[in-house]
């Protein structure tokens, strides 16, 4: 019996607490996403739906170089706490700033939350996990985040159906507070840390982008372009297809991604990151095509399952690949570069899809097929990468 291990060796109390905090953090800001398009419409801003996600991701992307540098200098935990604190504060301010301009400003500020917390989280996991279990560890940690992404919209849709939307915003803020309380119990992994000073937010050109991780960042950009489309268009598309709970698609694709995250992580540890990324990008092509031609709930949910499988393979694998290529001293910067690509892809996907859709149902198909084309670019790029990237990573 001594040889039997129920839990992997890296599953320590710190790792577990970080996973629970990730669950709460992602649940907090995702629970309001499906209701935001209709809320913005109620404020008189229906023409600005594409900005709901793109403003959020713009700030997140802009803040990544700062969060990466700060994570390497002052520590992972302060960076994570700052991001979760922004999530809490902004959620509580949505009921107060009820003009279109006020709402869009809050979406802009809200982006700082994901600009900071995930950077610190990924770096923290990389610090405490053995090299050869990195993909598996990222898979489990992202599984908890995905559970939050699934539970958030489902809970948000339920709350919005029986209570005024302000209650939803307040609950989102409380969930973020719970995430912060857990983070404060963690032990810092950066040693020694520096005390924060203004020089930490001054960046030179070399501190913005980590060139070592450009390849995974490029692949990530083209694969998450579809995610921006989904976040922006699916609420209206669900309504168009007669689906009352606009958070249902989000719950389905997120749940579909859960189990496959661990499998994908282990597979990439054993056979390499590139083969898993090829499968993920191909699955995204199929998913966006199925969604484009959906004629009812069943077909849309099938597309959601395929989309979730792609996301579940993509997320932990590309993160592990990025860490593989990075230097330990600049791990925060490398992850920040990857997340800049993430936010740029999601933000442009949201902005362009909102512009093409233009509140015209006849444009749904074109928008989703654009996502399939973007994923195809990633698939082709993975096949033409230099040989040095194709080796199995151990």
BELDA-V61055 format. One line per field, one symbol per residue. ss: DSSP state (a for helix, b for strand, c for the rest). phi: phi as a letter, one per 40 degrees, with the letter a starting at -180 (. if undefined). burial: 1 if it has 16 or more other ideal C-beta (glycine too) atoms within 10 Angstrom, else 0. A space follows every 50 residues. Layout:
ss = ???
phi = ???
burial = ???
This chain:
ss = ccccccccccccaaaaaaaaaaaaaaaaaaccaaaaaaaaaacccaaaca aaaaaaaaaaaaaaaaaaaaaaaccaaaaaaaaaaaaaaaaaacccccca aaaaaaaaaaaaaaaaaaaaaaaaaaaaccaaaaaaaaaaaaaaaaaaaa aaaaaaaaaaaaccaaaaaaaaaaaaaaaaaaaccccccccccccccaaa acccaaacccaaaaaaaaaaaaaaaaaaaaaaaaaaaaaacccccccaaa aaaaaaaaaaaaaaaaaaaaacaaaaaaaaaaaaaaaaaaaaccccaaaa aaaaaaaaaaaaaaaaaaaaaaaaaccaaaaaaaaaaaaaaaaaaaaaaa aaaaaaacccaaaaaaaaaaaaaaaaaaaaaaacccaaaccccc
phi = .cccbcbcccccccccccccccdccccdccccdcccdccccccgbccbdc cdcccdcccdcccddccccccccchccdccccccccdcccdccdcccbcc cccccccccdcccccbdccccccccccbbddcbcccccccccccccdccc cdcccccccccbbdcccccccdccccccccdcdcccccbcacbbccaccc bbbcdcccbcccbcccccccdcccdccccccccddccccccgccccccdc ccccccccccccccccccccbhccdcccccccccdcccccccbcbacdcc ccccccccccccccdccccccccdcccdcbcccccccccccdccccccdc cccccccffbdccddcccccccccccccccdccbcddccccccb
burial = 00000001011001100111111111111111111111110000100111 11111111111011111111111111111111111111111111000001 00110111111111111111111111011000111111111111111111 11111110110000100111111011111101100100110000000000 00000011110110111111111111111111111111000010111111 11111111011101111110011101111111111111111101001001 10111111111111111111111111000111111111111111111111 11110110000001001111110111111011000000000010
